[in-house]
Amino acid sequence: MNHDNLEKIVLKRIDEMRKEMFLTANHHGVGSTQTLKCSQKLDRLINIHLRYFSNAAA
Protein backbone atom coordinates (compact mmCIF):
# COMPACT_ATOMS: atom_id res chain seq x y z
CA MET A 1 0.00 0.00 0.00
CA ASN A 2 1.44 3.37 -0.95
CA HIS A 3 1.74 6.59 1.05
CA ASP A 4 -1.25 8.29 -0.63
CA ASN A 5 -3.55 5.35 0.01
CA LEU A 6 -2.53 5.21 3.66
CA GLU A 7 -3.21 8.92 4.05
CA LYS A 8 -6.66 8.51 2.49
CA ILE A 9 -7.45 5.75 4.98
CA VAL A 10 -6.33 7.89 7.92
CA LEU A 11 -8.33 10.89 6.67
CA LYS A 12 -11.41 8.72 6.19
CA ARG A 13 -11.07 7.36 9.71
CA ILE A 14 -10.67 10.92 11.07
CA ASP A 15 -13.90 11.91 9.33
CA GLU A 16 -15.71 8.84 10.65
CA MET A 17 -14.49 9.46 14.21
CA ARG A 18 -15.46 13.12 14.04
CA LYS A 19 -19.01 12.10 13.04
CA GLU A 20 -19.12 9.45 15.76
CA MET A 21 -18.00 11.99 18.37
CA PHE A 22 -20.65 14.47 17.22
CA LEU A 23 -23.40 11.83 17.45
CA THR A 24 -22.14 10.64 20.83
CA ALA A 25 -22.07 14.20 22.17
CA ASN A 26 -25.63 14.77 20.97
CA HIS A 27 -26.82 11.55 22.57
CA HIS A 28 -24.81 11.45 25.82
CA GLY A 29 -23.71 15.05 26.28
CA VAL A 30 -20.50 16.88 25.57
CA GLY A 31 -18.94 16.04 28.93
CA SER A 32 -19.82 12.34 28.95
CA THR A 33 -17.24 9.58 29.26
CA GLN A 34 -18.29 8.19 25.87
CA THR A 35 -17.74 11.57 24.18
CA LEU A 36 -14.38 11.98 25.90
CA LYS A 37 -13.25 8.57 24.62
CA CYS A 38 -14.27 9.50 21.07
CA SER A 39 -12.43 12.80 21.42
CA GLN A 40 -9.27 11.03 22.55
CA LYS A 41 -9.45 8.59 19.62
CA LEU A 42 -9.92 11.51 17.25
CA ASP A 43 -6.94 13.30 18.78
CA ARG A 44 -4.76 10.22 18.25
CA LEU A 45 -5.81 9.96 14.62
CA ILE A 46 -5.14 13.64 14.00
CA ASN A 47 -1.72 13.31 15.64
CA ILE A 48 -0.93 10.33 13.41
CA HIS A 49 -1.87 12.36 10.36
CA LEU A 50 0.22 15.33 11.47
CA ARG A 51 3.21 13.13 12.25
CA TYR A 52 3.25 11.02 9.11
CA PHE A 53 1.45 12.97 6.40
CA SER A 54 1.69 16.67 7.14
CA ASN A 55 4.26 18.66 5.18
CA ALA A 56 4.57 20.98 8.17
CA ALA A 57 5.94 18.06 10.23
CA ALA A 58 8.74 17.46 7.71
C-alpha positions as CSV (number, residue, x, y, z in Angstrom):
1,M,0.0,0.0,0.0
2,N,1.4,3.4,-1.0
3,H,1.7,6.6,1.1
4,D,-1.2,8.3,-0.6
5,N,-3.6,5.3,0.0
6,L,-2.5,5.2,3.7
7,E,-3.2,8.9,4.0
8,K,-6.7,8.5,2.5
9,I,-7.5,5.7,5.0
10,V,-6.3,7.9,7.9
11,L,-8.3,10.9,6.7
12,K,-11.4,8.7,6.2
13,R,-11.1,7.4,9.7
14,I,-10.7,10.9,11.1
15,D,-13.9,11.9,9.3
16,E,-15.7,8.8,10.7
17,M,-14.5,9.5,14.2
18,R,-15.5,13.1,14.0
19,K,-19.0,12.1,13.0
20,E,-19.1,9.4,15.8
21,M,-18.0,12.0,18.4
22,F,-20.7,14.5,17.2
23,L,-23.4,11.8,17.5
24,T,-22.1,10.6,20.8
25,A,-22.1,14.2,22.2
26,N,-25.6,14.8,21.0
27,H,-26.8,11.5,22.6
28,H,-24.8,11.4,25.8
29,G,-23.7,15.1,26.3
30,V,-20.5,16.9,25.6
31,G,-18.9,16.0,28.9
32,S,-19.8,12.3,29.0
33,T,-17.2,9.6,29.3
34,Q,-18.3,8.2,25.9
35,T,-17.7,11.6,24.2
36,L,-14.4,12.0,25.9
37,K,-13.3,8.6,24.6
38,C,-14.3,9.5,21.1
39,S,-12.4,12.8,21.4
40,Q,-9.3,11.0,22.6
41,K,-9.5,8.6,19.6
42,L,-9.9,11.5,17.2
43,D,-6.9,13.3,18.8
44,R,-4.8,10.2,18.3
45,L,-5.8,10.0,14.6
46,I,-5.1,13.6,14.0
47,N,-1.7,13.3,15.6
48,I,-0.9,10.3,13.4
49,H,-1.9,12.4,10.4
50,L,0.2,15.3,11.5
51,R,3.2,13.1,12.3
52,Y,3.2,11.0,9.1
53,F,1.4,13.0,6.4
54,S,1.7,16.7,7.1
55,N,4.3,18.7,5.2
56,A,4.6,21.0,8.2
57,A,5.9,18.1,10.2
58,A,8.7,17.5,7.7
